[in-house]
Amino acid sequence: MHRWKTEFAELGDVRIAYREAGVGPALLLLHGNSGNKSMFAEHQAVHFPAFRTLAVDSRGHGESGWGGGEFSIAQYAGDMIAFCRAKGIRRAYVIGYSDGGNIALHLACRAPETFPKIVAVSPNYRVDGTTDDMLRMIRAVGALLSALAGLGPRLRNASKRWNLMLRDIGLTADDLRGVRTNVRILYAEHDMIKEDHIREIARLIPNAGLRKIARSSHLSIISKPEAIADMREFLAGG
């Protein structure tokens, strides 16, 4: 078990928590909905030793602050741009998983000069990109959390986070066609995102790379050796 010291960056209206390890090119590690930075402990300790890795809690997640407002993928991306500015990082690679992959797509659209290479793992830019069975489950849990949201700030936070998965991420097909960042997309053989939707994203983004990781699920793909090797190869060489 790897234990990293949590540090904090003050970004005006929110305090963002992160864990930093290693030296080399900066590499942001972005978790999925309702996750946190701890999912990247092995990535920081073992898989990406040649990078300065920064595993970041999105606002309202993990040890980061919230402020009580609504969440959006665009807001999370804005936080990451501000985070890099606060840390003096002018150039960073990105690995984003699930909603972290969606944040990465926003970064590719908004700041390609800062984020020249991104790996988006199991992203989706429309709600209907989620498989039908998973979408039914997300809606059911979302309805329950919404009903409980009045019981306190923690449940209200959980409700707002969860229901973010029931909204499109705020990018259009034209936005994706305009991406100039070098993008690599990975997805699982048994993913919660429809394969056709993943392939659509790859077709829309100019020159995007795409790979299906065999014998993996949406939950397991981020740590699969084949996925790790693919990420490392893609990010190597500047």
FENVENNOR-V375200 format. One record per residue. N is the residue number from 1. SS is DSSP state (H for helix, E for strand, L for the rest). OMEGA is omega in degrees with one decimal (999 if undefined). Layout:
{{N/SS/OMEGA} {N/SS/OMEGA}}
This chain:
{{1/L/-179.8} {2/L/-179.2} {3/L/-178.8} {4/L/176.7} {5/L/175.4} {6/L/175.0} {7/E/-175.7} {8/E/173.9} {9/E/178.3} {10/E/-176.3} {11/L/178.6} {12/L/-174.7} {13/L/-175.7} {14/L/175.7} {15/E/-174.7} {16/E/179.4} {17/E/178.6} {18/E/173.8} {19/E/-175.4} {20/E/178.1} {21/E/171.5} {22/L/176.6} {23/L/-178.5} {24/L/177.3} {25/E/-179.9} {26/E/179.0} {27/E/176.4} {28/E/178.3} {29/E/-171.4} {30/E/-176.0} {31/L/-179.6} {32/L/-177.4} {33/L/178.4} {34/L/173.8} {35/L/176.7} {36/L/-173.2} {37/H/-175.2} {38/H/-179.9} {39/H/-177.3} {40/H/-178.4} {41/H/-179.4} {42/H/177.5} {43/H/-178.7} {44/H/-174.1} {45/H/-168.5} {46/H/-164.6} {47/H/-175.2} {48/L/-176.3} {49/L/-177.1} {50/L/-177.2} {51/E/167.1} {52/E/-175.3} {53/E/177.3} {54/E/177.3} {55/E/-167.7} {56/E/170.1} {57/L/172.2} {58/L/178.2} {59/L/-178.7} {60/L/179.7} {61/L/175.0} {62/L/-177.9} {63/L/178.1} {64/L/177.5} {65/L/-176.6} {66/L/-178.5} {67/L/173.9} {68/L/-177.7} {69/L/177.9} {70/L/176.2} {71/L/170.1} {72/L/177.6} {73/H/177.6} {74/H/177.8} {75/H/178.0} {76/H/178.9} {77/H/176.3} {78/H/176.4} {79/H/-178.7} {80/H/174.9} {81/H/178.2} {82/H/178.3} {83/H/178.8} {84/H/178.5} {85/H/-179.3} {86/H/-179.1} {87/L/-179.2} {88/L/-178.7} {89/L/179.9} {90/L/-176.5} {91/L/-178.4} {92/E/167.6} {93/E/-176.4} {94/E/163.5} {95/E/179.6} {96/E/-177.7} {97/E/176.2} {98/L/176.3} {99/H/173.0} {100/H/173.8} {101/H/176.9} {102/H/174.3} {103/H/-179.9} {104/H/177.2} {105/H/176.0} {106/H/179.3} {107/H/178.4} {108/H/179.6} {109/H/-169.3} {110/H/-173.4} {111/L/-177.1} {112/L/179.6} {113/L/178.3} {114/L/-174.7} {115/L/-172.6} {116/L/177.8} {117/E/174.1} {118/E/169.4} {119/E/177.6} {120/E/-177.0} {121/E/178.9} {122/L/177.8} {123/L/167.1} {124/L/179.4} {125/L/173.3} {126/L/178.7} {127/H/-177.2} {128/H/171.9} {129/H/177.2} {130/E/179.1} {131/L/-174.2} {132/H/-179.4} {133/H/-179.9} {134/H/179.8} {135/H/176.3} {136/H/179.2} {137/H/-179.9} {138/H/179.7} {139/H/-179.7} {140/H/178.6} {141/H/178.4} {142/H/178.7} {143/H/178.7} {144/H/179.8} {145/H/177.4} {146/H/179.2} {147/H/-177.6} {148/H/-170.8} {149/H/-179.1} {150/H/-176.3} {151/H/177.4} {152/L/-174.6} {153/H/-179.2} {154/H/178.1} {155/H/176.5} {156/H/176.1} {157/H/-179.1} {158/H/179.3} {159/H/-178.8} {160/H/177.3} {161/H/-173.7} {162/H/-176.4} {163/H/172.2} {164/H/178.8} {165/H/178.7} {166/H/176.2} {167/L/172.4} {168/L/-170.7} {169/L/176.3} {170/L/173.7} {171/L/177.3} {172/L/175.3} {173/H/178.0} {174/H/175.7} {175/H/-178.9} {176/H/177.1} {177/H/-178.0} {178/L/-178.2} {179/L/177.4} {180/L/173.9} {181/L/175.3} {182/E/-171.2} {183/E/173.1} {184/E/-178.9} {185/E/174.4} {186/E/175.6} {187/E/-172.8} {188/E/174.6} {189/E/178.9} {190/E/-173.2} {191/L/173.0} {192/L/174.4} {193/E/-178.3} {194/L/-179.0} {195/H/179.1} {196/H/-179.7} {197/H/176.7} {198/H/-179.2} {199/H/175.8} {200/H/178.3} {201/H/-179.4} {202/H/178.0} {203/H/-176.3} {204/H/-177.0} {205/L/-178.1} {206/L/174.0} {207/L/179.0} {208/L/172.2} {209/E/-176.0} {210/E/175.7} {211/E/171.2} {212/E/178.6} {213/E/-175.7} {214/E/175.7} {215/E/178.8} {216/E/175.6} {217/E/177.7} {218/L/-177.8} {219/L/-172.8} {220/L/-169.4} {221/H/-172.2} {222/H/-178.6} {223/H/179.9} {224/L/-179.4} {225/H/179.9} {226/H/178.8} {227/H/179.1} {228/H/-179.6} {229/H/179.1} {230/H/178.8} {231/H/-178.0} {232/H/179.1} {233/H/-179.0} {234/H/-176.2} {235/H/-178.2} {236/L/170.5} {237/L/174.5} {238/L/999}}
